[in-house]
């Protein structure tokens, strides 16, 4: 089963609300991409739930995925809109830290910040290896541990977390 198409109109509307409320922070030259976590509805909604409850504050993606999608790599201060499996935009995220490295370069702190499974480095390696093998096969290439990975930390930018101005 696949995720529903992203509701681009709703994503644009969410971005415009954020821009109106926070012009000091919404400085991206172009509207940000609207995307989903994961590659299937169950995973997408599970990972988004971890973002919304504050557990997940990092993610990792293959550099090759950005290239195949024709998207630029993320940048510190840049935004993206995370959608649920129905394509509905739920939250705008702002990148706070970025690093490109290989699979072997991930550390326990990053695995913990991704917030998945038991948050250990061992489970991170096991789950991400399985995920990238599946995704790369779908995209037409074979994943290896030498592929470059974008390690991304983020914060919720919109809607603003409770207690912020």
N, CA and C atoms as an extended XYZ file, in Angstrom:
495
Properties=species:S:1:pos:R:3:atomname:S:1:resname:S:1:resid:I:1 pbc="F F F"
N         0.838       -1.188        0.000 N   UNK     1
C         0.000        0.000        0.000 CA  UNK     1
C         0.882        1.251        0.000 C   UNK     1
N         0.434        2.268       -0.705 N   UNK     2
C         1.202        3.498       -0.813 CA  UNK     2
C         0.497        4.654       -0.108 C   UNK     2
N         1.279        5.678        0.210 N   UNK     3
C         0.712        6.901        0.750 CA  UNK     3
C        -0.111        7.604       -0.327 C   UNK     3
N        -1.107        8.347        0.111 N   UNK     4
C        -1.912        9.153       -0.811 CA  UNK     4
C        -1.058       10.302       -1.342 C   UNK     4
N        -1.428       10.859       -2.483 N   UNK     5
C        -0.705       12.036       -2.988 CA  UNK     5
C        -0.790       13.192       -1.985 C   UNK     5
N         0.256       13.984       -1.955 N   UNK     6
C         0.300       15.131       -1.037 CA  UNK     6
C        -0.652       16.207       -1.524 C   UNK     6
N        -1.397       16.770       -0.598 N   UNK     7
C        -2.317       17.870       -0.888 CA  UNK     7
C        -1.487       19.151       -0.982 C   UNK     7
N        -1.019       19.455       -2.188 N   UNK     8
C        -0.134       20.602       -2.397 CA  UNK     8
C        -0.822       21.930       -2.074 C   UNK     8
N        -2.119       22.028       -2.361 N   UNK     9
C        -2.845       23.265       -2.051 CA  UNK     9
C        -2.874       23.502       -0.547 C   UNK     9
N        -3.138       22.457        0.222 N   UNK    10
C        -3.159       22.590        1.679 CA  UNK    10
C        -1.759       22.890        2.219 C   UNK    10
N        -0.732       22.298        1.603 N   UNK    11
C         0.636       22.576        2.032 CA  UNK    11
C         0.984       24.042        1.771 C   UNK    11
N         0.592       24.560        0.622 N   UNK    12
C         0.830       25.975        0.318 CA  UNK    12
C         0.098       26.885        1.294 C   UNK    12
N        -1.127       26.504        1.629 N   UNK    13
C        -1.905       27.288        2.586 CA  UNK    13
C        -1.230       27.300        3.961 C   UNK    13
N        -0.739       26.142        4.401 N   UNK    14
C        -0.038       26.078        5.687 CA  UNK    14
C         1.210       26.953        5.659 C   UNK    14
N         1.953       26.913        4.550 N   UNK    15
C         3.154       27.727        4.420 CA  UNK    15
C         2.811       29.219        4.489 C   UNK    15
N         1.748       29.619        3.812 N   UNK    16
C         1.355       31.036        3.826 CA  UNK    16
C         0.926       31.483        5.227 C   UNK    16
N         0.259       30.614        5.976 N   UNK    17
C        -0.097       30.932        7.373 CA  UNK    17
C         1.167       31.164        8.196 C   UNK    17
N         2.129       30.296        8.022 N   UNK    18
C         3.401       30.423        8.741 CA  UNK    18
C         4.120       31.703        8.333 C   UNK    18
N         4.181       31.973        7.030 N   UNK    19
C         4.847       33.194        6.553 CA  UNK    19
C         4.199       34.440        7.122 C   UNK    19
N         2.872       34.436        7.208 N   UNK    20
C         2.170       35.603        7.752 CA  UNK    20
C         2.451       35.780        9.242 C   UNK    20
N         2.509       34.667        9.958 N   UNK    21
C         2.725       34.722       11.403 CA  UNK    21
C         4.189       34.931       11.775 C   UNK    21
N         5.111       34.393       10.975 N   UNK    22
C         6.539       34.427       11.318 CA  UNK    22
C         7.402       34.838       10.127 C   UNK    22
N         7.206       36.063        9.608 N   UNK    23
C         8.016       36.471        8.454 CA  UNK    23
C         9.508       36.519        8.773 C   UNK    23
N         9.849       36.643       10.045 N   UNK    24
C        11.248       36.659       10.454 CA  UNK    24
C        11.916       35.295       10.286 C   UNK    24
N        11.133       34.228       10.298 N   UNK    25
C        11.692       32.872       10.189 CA  UNK    25
C        11.403       32.231        8.832 C   UNK    25
N        10.310       32.593        8.207 N   UNK    26
C         9.914       31.984        6.924 CA  UNK    26
C        10.589       32.736        5.786 C   UNK    26
N        11.888       32.573        5.696 N   UNK    27
C        12.669       33.348        4.737 CA  UNK    27
C        13.136       32.527        3.535 C   UNK    27
N        12.663       31.309        3.396 N   UNK    28
C        13.034       30.480        2.252 CA  UNK    28
C        12.671       31.220        0.963 C   UNK    28
N        13.557       31.214       -0.038 N   UNK    29
C        13.253       31.914       -1.281 CA  UNK    29
C        12.114       31.261       -2.075 C   UNK    29
N        11.912       29.980       -1.886 N   UNK    30
C        10.849       29.232       -2.566 CA  UNK    30
C        10.016       28.512       -1.514 C   UNK    30
N         8.753       28.216       -1.816 N   UNK    31
C         7.988       27.396       -0.877 CA  UNK    31
C         8.711       26.070       -0.650 C   UNK    31
N         8.713       25.581        0.582 N   UNK    32
C         9.453       24.352        0.870 CA  UNK    32
C         8.758       23.113        0.317 C   UNK    32
N         9.511       22.024        0.177 N   UNK    33
C         8.892       20.781       -0.285 CA  UNK    33
C         7.939       20.223        0.770 C   UNK    33
N         6.912       19.566        0.314 N   UNK    34
C         5.997       18.832        1.191 CA  UNK    34
C         6.309       17.358        0.981 C   UNK    34
N         6.574       16.659        2.070 N   UNK    35
C         7.044       15.287        1.983 CA  UNK    35
C         6.429       14.435        3.082 C   UNK    35
N         6.716       13.146        3.023 N   UNK    36
C         6.304       12.212        4.073 CA  UNK    36
C         7.537       11.498        4.600 C   UNK    36
N         7.461       11.054        5.837 N   UNK    37
C         8.460       10.146        6.376 CA  UNK    37
C         8.094        8.743        5.906 C   UNK    37
N         9.088        7.914        5.646 N   UNK    38
C         8.821        6.519        5.335 CA  UNK    38
C         8.313        6.300        3.926 C   UNK    38
N         7.983        5.035        3.652 N   UNK    39
C         7.579        4.653        2.304 CA  UNK    39
C         6.261        3.895        2.266 C   UNK    39
N         5.526        3.905        3.373 N   UNK    40
C         4.209        3.251        3.392 CA  UNK    40
C         3.371        3.914        4.476 C   UNK    40
N         2.046        3.827        4.378 N   UNK    41
C         1.175        4.556        5.309 CA  UNK    41
C         1.436        4.270        6.787 C   UNK    41
N         1.638        3.023        7.143 N   UNK    42
C         1.855        2.702        8.554 CA  UNK    42
C         3.121        3.370        9.087 C   UNK    42
N         4.218        3.264        8.331 N   UNK    43
C         5.477        3.873        8.756 CA  UNK    43
C         5.384        5.392        8.749 C   UNK    43
N         4.764        5.943        7.722 N   UNK    44
C         4.619        7.398        7.625 CA  UNK    44
C         3.914        7.953        8.860 C   UNK    44
N         2.791        7.365        9.214 N   UNK    45
C         2.028        7.882       10.345 CA  UNK    45
C         2.710        7.622       11.681 C   UNK    45
N         3.417        6.499       11.783 N   UNK    46
C         4.165        6.205       13.012 CA  UNK    46
C         5.264        7.244       13.228 C   UNK    46
N         6.037        7.518       12.172 N   UNK    47
C         7.138        8.470       12.294 CA  UNK    47
C         6.636        9.898       12.513 C   UNK    47
N         5.570       10.271       11.813 N   UNK    48
C         5.000       11.601       12.024 CA  UNK    48
C         4.496       11.738       13.458 C   UNK    48
N         3.899       10.692       13.995 N   UNK    49
C         3.447       10.712       15.383 CA  UNK    49
C         4.598       10.970       16.341 C   UNK    49
N         5.769       10.387       16.062 N   UNK    50
C         6.941       10.620       16.904 CA  UNK    50
C         7.412       12.072       16.812 C   UNK    50
N         7.274       12.678       15.641 N   UNK    51
C         7.605       14.099       15.498 CA  UNK    51
C         6.629       14.936       16.322 C   UNK    51
N         5.347       14.667       16.162 N   UNK    52
C         4.325       15.478       16.812 CA  UNK    52
C         4.365       15.354       18.335 C   UNK    52
N         4.792       14.186       18.854 N   UNK    53
C         4.852       14.054       20.318 CA  UNK    53
C         6.201       14.481       20.897 C   UNK    53
N         7.110       14.938       20.025 N   UNK    54
C         8.388       15.469       20.494 CA  UNK    54
C         9.515       14.460       20.592 C   UNK    54
N         9.266       13.211       20.271 N   UNK    55
C        10.295       12.172       20.373 CA  UNK    55
C        11.301       12.264       19.237 C   UNK    55
N        10.837       12.461       18.036 N   UNK    56
C        11.685       12.451       16.840 CA  UNK    56
C        12.092       13.875       16.475 C   UNK    56
N        13.398       14.135       16.494 N   UNK    57
C        13.918       15.444       16.124 CA  UNK    57
C        15.070       15.338       15.129 C   UNK    57
N        15.133       14.184       14.449 N   UNK    58
C        16.178       13.971       13.439 CA  UNK    58
C        15.664       12.977       12.419 C   UNK    58
N        16.278       13.017       11.245 N   UNK    59
C        15.947       12.061       10.197 CA  UNK    59
C        17.166       11.902        9.295 C   UNK    59
N        17.155       10.856        8.512 N   UNK    60
C        18.267       10.588        7.601 CA  UNK    60
C        17.691       10.158        6.254 C   UNK    60
N        18.310       10.635        5.196 N   UNK    61
C        17.874       10.284        3.843 CA  UNK    61
C        19.103       10.133        2.956 C   UNK    61
N        18.972        9.306        1.956 N   UNK    62
C        20.064        9.121        1.010 CA  UNK    62
C        20.205       10.348        0.115 C   UNK    62
N        21.433       10.786       -0.115 N   UNK    63
C        21.683       11.882       -1.042 CA  UNK    63
C        21.088       11.531       -2.401 C   UNK    63
N        21.169       10.261       -2.784 N   UNK    64
C        20.643        9.816       -4.077 CA  UNK    64
C        19.145       10.061       -4.211 C   UNK    64
N        18.405        9.985       -3.098 N   UNK    65
C        16.963       10.238       -3.161 CA  UNK    65
C        16.679       11.680       -3.571 C   UNK    65
N        17.442       12.622       -3.045 N   UNK    66
C        17.264       14.032       -3.424 CA  UNK    66
C        17.589       14.210       -4.904 C   UNK    66
N        18.687       13.601       -5.346 N   UNK    67
C        19.096       13.727       -6.750 CA  UNK    67
C        18.037       13.145       -7.677 C   UNK    67
N        17.525       11.963       -7.353 N   UNK    68
C        16.519       11.333       -8.209 CA  UNK    68
C        15.209       12.112       -8.235 C   UNK    68
N        14.894       12.815       -7.141 N   UNK    69
C        13.687       13.649       -7.089 CA  UNK    69
C        13.914       15.040       -7.685 C   UNK    69
N        15.161       15.348       -8.069 N   UNK    70
C        15.467       16.667       -8.606 CA  UNK    70
C        15.368       17.758       -7.561 C   UNK    70
N        15.606       17.405       -6.297 N   UNK    71
C        15.512       18.374       -5.209 CA  UNK    71
C        16.895       18.741       -4.696 C   UNK    71
N        17.081       19.984       -4.308 N   UNK    72
C        18.360       20.353       -3.691 CA  UNK    72
C        18.467       19.708       -2.309 C   UNK    72
N        19.685       19.576       -1.845 N   UNK    73
C        19.880       19.071       -0.490 CA  UNK    73
C        19.360       20.095        0.510 C   UNK    73
N        18.931       19.652        1.677 N   UNK    74
C        18.459       20.594        2.695 CA  UNK    74
C        19.579       21.547        3.106 C   UNK    74
N        19.176       22.644        3.752 N   UNK    75
C        20.156       23.597        4.277 CA  UNK    75
C        19.718       24.016        5.672 C   UNK    75
N        20.669       24.386        6.493 N   UNK    76
C        20.357       24.839        7.844 CA  UNK    76
C        19.470       26.078        7.733 C   UNK    76
N        18.380       26.079        8.481 N   UNK    77
C        17.413       27.172        8.434 CA  UNK    77
C        16.330       26.961        7.399 C   UNK    77
N        16.508       25.974        6.526 N   UNK    78
C        15.497       25.667        5.522 CA  UNK    78
C        14.333       24.916        6.153 C   UNK    78
N        13.223       24.923        5.458 N   UNK    79
C        11.994       24.307        5.962 CA  UNK    79
C        11.527       23.181        5.046 C   UNK    79
N        10.688       22.323        5.595 N   UNK    80
C         9.947       21.348        4.806 CA  UNK    80
C         8.668       21.017        5.542 C   UNK    80
N         7.682       20.612        4.795 N   UNK    81
C         6.354       20.348        5.356 CA  UNK    81
C         6.163       18.834        5.422 C   UNK    81
N         5.911       18.345        6.628 N   UNK    82
C         5.698       16.904        6.805 CA  UNK    82
C         4.200       16.617        6.747 C   UNK    82
N         3.859       15.637        5.917 N   UNK    83
C         2.465       15.262        5.705 CA  UNK    83
C         2.206       13.863        6.264 C   UNK    83
N         0.938       13.576        6.531 N   UNK    84
C         0.570       12.234        6.979 CA  UNK    84
C         0.299       11.350        5.763 C   UNK    84
N        -0.071       10.114        6.008 N   UNK    85
C        -0.234        9.157        4.908 CA  UNK    85
C        -1.419        9.477        3.999 C   UNK    85
N        -2.320       10.359        4.445 N   UNK    86
C        -3.436       10.764        3.592 CA  UNK    86
C        -3.053       11.947        2.704 C   UNK    86
N        -1.811       12.449        2.857 N   UNK    87
C        -1.342       13.584        2.068 CA  UNK    87
C        -1.596       14.921        2.719 C   UNK    87
N        -2.184       14.911        3.917 N   UNK    88
C        -2.516       16.152        4.624 CA  UNK    88
C        -1.284       16.721        5.322 C   UNK    88
N        -0.954       17.986        5.070 N   UNK    89
C         0.175       18.600        5.773 CA  UNK    89
C        -0.151       18.745        7.258 C   UNK    89
N         0.806       18.377        8.093 N   UNK    90
C         0.575       18.403        9.535 CA  UNK    90
C         1.483       19.361       10.282 C   UNK    90
N         2.707       19.558        9.773 N   UNK    91
C         3.671       20.354       10.525 CA  UNK    91
C         4.757       20.863        9.579 C   UNK    91
N         5.242       22.068        9.866 N   UNK    92
C         6.388       22.612        9.136 CA  UNK    92
C         7.609       22.426       10.019 C   UNK    92
N         8.645       21.834        9.437 N   UNK    93
C         9.884       21.576       10.154 CA  UNK    93
C        10.968       22.498        9.633 C   UNK    93
N        11.873       22.881       10.532 N   UNK    94
C        12.988       23.772       10.183 CA  UNK    94
C        14.286       23.063       10.540 C   UNK    94
N        15.185       22.947        9.562 N   UNK    95
C        16.456       22.267        9.780 CA  UNK    95
C        17.372       23.092       10.683 C   UNK    95
N        17.927       22.434       11.690 N   UNK    96
C        18.829       23.094       12.635 CA  UNK    96
C        20.259       22.586       12.535 C   UNK    96
N        20.425       21.399       11.957 N   UNK    97
C        21.764       20.820       11.818 CA  UNK    97
C        21.749       19.841       10.647 C   UNK    97
N        22.793       19.872        9.855 N   UNK    98
C        22.914       18.973        8.705 CA  UNK    98
C        24.341       18.466        8.612 C   UNK    98
N        24.452       17.220        8.167 N   UNK    99
C        25.753       16.617        7.954 CA  UNK    99
C        25.592       15.535        6.893 C   UNK    99
N        26.570       15.411        6.019 N   UNK   100
C        26.579       14.321        5.049 CA  UNK   100
C        27.677       13.353        5.458 C   UNK   100
N        27.321       12.079        5.490 N   UNK   101
C        28.288       11.055        5.861 CA  UNK   101
C        27.822        9.705        5.348 C   UNK   101
N        28.544        8.680        5.731 N   UNK   102
C        28.174        7.322        5.348 CA  UNK   102
C        27.442        6.642        6.497 C   UNK   102
N        26.949        5.479        6.221 N   UNK   103
C        26.227        4.677        7.203 CA  UNK   103
C        27.058        4.470        8.472 C   UNK   103
N        28.330        4.213        8.306 N   UNK   104
C        29.210        3.954        9.453 CA  UNK   104
C        29.423        5.190       10.310 C   UNK   104
N        29.124        6.376        9.793 N   UNK   105
C        29.401        7.609       10.536 CA  UNK   105
C        28.302        8.015       11.509 C   UNK   105
N        27.177        7.299       11.513 N   UNK   106
C        26.113        7.655       12.449 CA  UNK   106
C        26.550        7.294       13.860 C   UNK   106
N        26.148        8.122       14.831 N   UNK   107
C        26.498        7.833       16.217 CA  UNK   107
C        25.245        7.600       17.053 C   UNK   107
N        25.456        7.184       18.291 N   UNK   108
C        24.347        6.846       19.186 CA  UNK   108
C        23.460        8.055       19.471 C   UNK   108
N        24.050        9.248       19.555 N   UNK   109
C        23.248       10.447       19.836 CA  UNK   109
C        22.270       10.719       18.698 C   UNK   109
N        22.724       10.554       17.459 N   UNK   110
C        21.824       10.774       16.328 CA  UNK   110
C        20.725        9.721       16.317 C   UNK   110
N        21.091        8.468       16.522 N   UNK   111
C        20.094        7.388       16.561 CA  UNK   111
C        19.046        7.687       17.635 C   UNK   111
N        19.463        8.163       18.769 N   UNK   112
C        18.529        8.510       19.847 CA  UNK   112
C        17.603        9.639       19.408 C   UNK   112
N        18.161       10.670       18.770 N   UNK   113
C        17.352       11.817       18.337 CA  UNK   113
C        16.360       11.456       17.238 C   UNK   113
N        16.651       10.418       16.458 N   UNK   114
C        15.661        9.976       15.460 CA  UNK   114
C        14.432        9.414       16.147 C   UNK   114
N        14.581        8.925       17.362 N   UNK   115
C        13.428        8.553       18.177 CA  UNK   115
C        12.708        7.281       17.799 C   UNK   115
N        13.314        6.452       16.961 N   UNK   116
C        12.625        5.266       16.465 CA  UNK   116
C        13.000        4.023       17.270 C   UNK   116
N        12.094        3.059       17.277 N   UNK   117
C        12.304        1.770       17.929 CA  UNK   117
C        12.772        2.005       19.366 C   UNK   117
N        13.880        1.373       19.793 N   UNK   118
C        14.346        1.577       21.166 CA  UNK   118
C        15.369        2.705       21.264 C   UNK   118
N        15.571        3.436       20.173 N   UNK   119
C        16.449        4.599       20.074 CA  UNK   119
C        17.932        4.254       20.160 C   UNK   119
N        18.267        2.968       20.041 N   UNK   120
C        19.674        2.559       20.119 CA  UNK   120
C        20.328        2.622       18.740 C   UNK   120
N        21.644        2.716       18.741 N   UNK   121
C        22.404        2.719       17.494 CA  UNK   121
C        22.216        1.388       16.759 C   UNK   121
N        22.160        0.296       17.496 N   UNK   122
C        21.998       -1.020       16.877 CA  UNK   122
C        20.666       -1.118       16.127 C   UNK   122
N        19.585       -0.679       16.749 N   UNK   123
C        18.287       -0.754       16.057 CA  UNK   123
C        18.236        0.241       14.912 C   UNK   123
N        18.876        1.398       15.063 N   UNK   124
C        18.936        2.370       13.966 CA  UNK   124
C        19.586        1.722       12.755 C   UNK   124
N        20.738        1.093       12.971 N   UNK   125
C        21.462        0.476       11.847 CA  UNK   125
C        20.643       -0.636       11.207 C   UNK   125
N        20.046       -1.475       12.010 N   UNK   126
C        19.250       -2.577       11.474 CA  UNK   126
C        18.055       -2.063       10.664 C   UNK   126
N        17.286       -1.133       11.242 N   UNK   127
C        16.073       -0.638       10.584 CA  UNK   127
C        16.375        0.209        9.359 C   UNK   127
N        17.393        1.052        9.424 N   UNK   128
C        17.709        1.900        8.272 CA  UNK   128
C        18.330        1.095        7.134 C   UNK   128
N        19.133        0.102        7.460 N   UNK   129
C        19.683       -0.767        6.413 CA  UNK   129
C        18.545       -1.458        5.661 C   UNK   129
N        17.601       -1.997        6.398 N   UNK   130
C        16.449       -2.669        5.774 CA  UNK   130
C        15.635       -1.663        4.939 C   UNK   130
N        15.385       -0.484        5.496 N   UNK   131
C        14.604        0.541        4.795 CA  UNK   131
C        15.294        0.969        3.495 C   UNK   131
N        16.613        1.289        3.572 N   UNK   132
C        17.304        1.773        2.374 CA  UNK   132
C        17.484        0.689        1.331 C   UNK   132
N        17.586       -0.550        1.723 N   UNK   133
C        17.624       -1.636        0.728 CA  UNK   133
C        16.286       -1.680       -0.032 C   UNK   133
N        15.196       -1.535        0.712 N   UNK   134
C        13.851       -1.561        0.105 CA  UNK   134
C        13.652       -0.356       -0.816 C   UNK   134
N        13.968        0.840       -0.333 N   UNK   135
C        13.756        2.067       -1.096 CA  UNK   135
C        14.654        2.108       -2.333 C   UNK   135
N        15.917        1.751       -2.171 N   UNK   136
C        16.823        1.821       -3.321 CA  UNK   136
C        16.434        0.802       -4.391 C   UNK   136
N        15.988       -0.365       -3.975 N   UNK   137
C        15.526       -1.353       -4.963 CA  UNK   137
C        14.346       -0.794       -5.754 C   UNK   137
N        13.439       -0.115       -5.069 N   UNK   138
C        12.292        0.511       -5.734 CA  UNK   138
C        12.749        1.612       -6.698 C   UNK   138
N        13.823        2.318       -6.338 N   UNK   139
C        14.325        3.413       -7.168 CA  UNK   139
C        15.292        2.946       -8.257 C   UNK   139
N        15.644        1.660       -8.234 N   UNK   140
C        16.445        1.116       -9.316 CA  UNK   140
C        17.939        1.059       -9.085 C   UNK   140
N        18.377        1.096       -7.848 N   UNK   141
C        19.801        0.918       -7.578 CA  UNK   141
C        19.977        0.079       -6.323 C   UNK   141
N        21.178       -0.422       -6.144 N   UNK   142
C        21.476       -1.247       -4.976 CA  UNK   142
C        22.139       -0.387       -3.906 C   UNK   142
N        21.550       -0.367       -2.728 N   UNK   143
C        22.108        0.409       -1.623 CA  UNK   143
C        23.299       -0.303       -1.026 C   UNK   143
N        24.324        0.478       -0.703 N   UNK   144
C        25.470       -0.035        0.052 CA  UNK   144
C        25.738        0.934        1.199 C   UNK   144
N        26.500        0.493        2.149 N   UNK   145
C        26.822        1.337        3.296 CA  UNK   145
C        27.718        2.515        2.926 C   UNK   145
N        28.221        2.536        1.689 N   UNK   146
C        29.069        3.645        1.249 CA  UNK   146
C        28.262        4.791        0.630 C   UNK   146
N        26.974        4.592        0.388 N   UNK   147
C        26.160        5.691       -0.148 CA  UNK   147
C        26.156        6.860        0.832 C   UNK   147
N        26.164        8.061        0.293 N   UNK   148
C        26.117        9.251        1.150 CA  UNK   148
C        24.711        9.432        1.721 C   UNK   148
N        24.687        9.844        2.977 N   UNK   149
C        23.442       10.040        3.719 CA  UNK   149
C        23.421       11.464        4.248 C   UNK   149
N        22.253       12.110        4.168 N   UNK   150
C        22.059       13.412        4.796 CA  UNK   150
C        21.495       13.151        6.190 C   UNK   150
N        22.244       13.545        7.201 N   UNK   151
C        21.800       13.447        8.590 CA  UNK   151
C        21.271       14.827        8.979 C   UNK   151
N        20.018       14.861        9.353 N   UNK   152
C        19.294       16.122        9.505 CA  UNK   152
C        18.659       16.192       10.896 C   UNK   152
N        18.921       17.264       11.625 N   UNK   153
C        18.185       17.536       12.865 CA  UNK   153
C        17.260       18.709       12.575 C   UNK   153
N        16.087       18.702       13.219 N   UNK   154
C        15.087       19.721       12.923 CA  UNK   154
C        14.311       20.081       14.177 C   UNK   154
N        13.564       21.176       14.051 N   UNK   155
C        12.631       21.601       15.091 CA  UNK   155
C        11.276       21.837       14.434 C   UNK   155
N        10.241       21.780       15.239 N   UNK   156
C         8.917       22.128       14.723 CA  UNK   156
C         8.832       23.648       14.653 C   UNK   156
N         8.550       24.157       13.466 N   UNK   157
C         8.413       25.592       13.270 CA  UNK   157
C         6.956       26.043       13.308 C   UNK   157
N         6.057       25.165       12.782 N   UNK   158
C         4.645       25.545       12.698 CA  UNK   158
C         3.779       24.301       12.635 C   UNK   158
N         2.664       24.219       13.313 N   UNK   159
C         2.249       25.212       14.285 CA  UNK   159
C         3.242       25.275       15.446 C   UNK   159
N         3.385       26.455       16.000 N   UNK   160
C         4.374       26.649       17.052 CA  UNK   160
C         4.025       25.780       18.253 C   UNK   160
N         5.050       25.145       18.831 N   UNK   161
C         4.799       24.349       20.033 CA  UNK   161
C         4.229       25.231       21.146 C   UNK   161
N         3.423       24.659       21.985 N   UNK   162
C         2.810       25.401       23.102 CA  UNK   162
C         3.891       26.079       23.929 C   UNK   162
N         3.583       27.292       24.352 N   UNK   163
C         4.507       28.030       25.214 CA  UNK   163
C         5.483       28.910       24.452 C   UNK   163
N         5.414       28.930       23.129 N   UNK   164
C         6.289       29.805       22.341 CA  UNK   164
C         5.476       30.953       21.764 C   UNK   164
N         6.160       32.036       21.494 N   UNK   165
C         5.499       33.212       20.894 CA  UNK   165
C         5.324       33.029       19.423 C   UNK   165
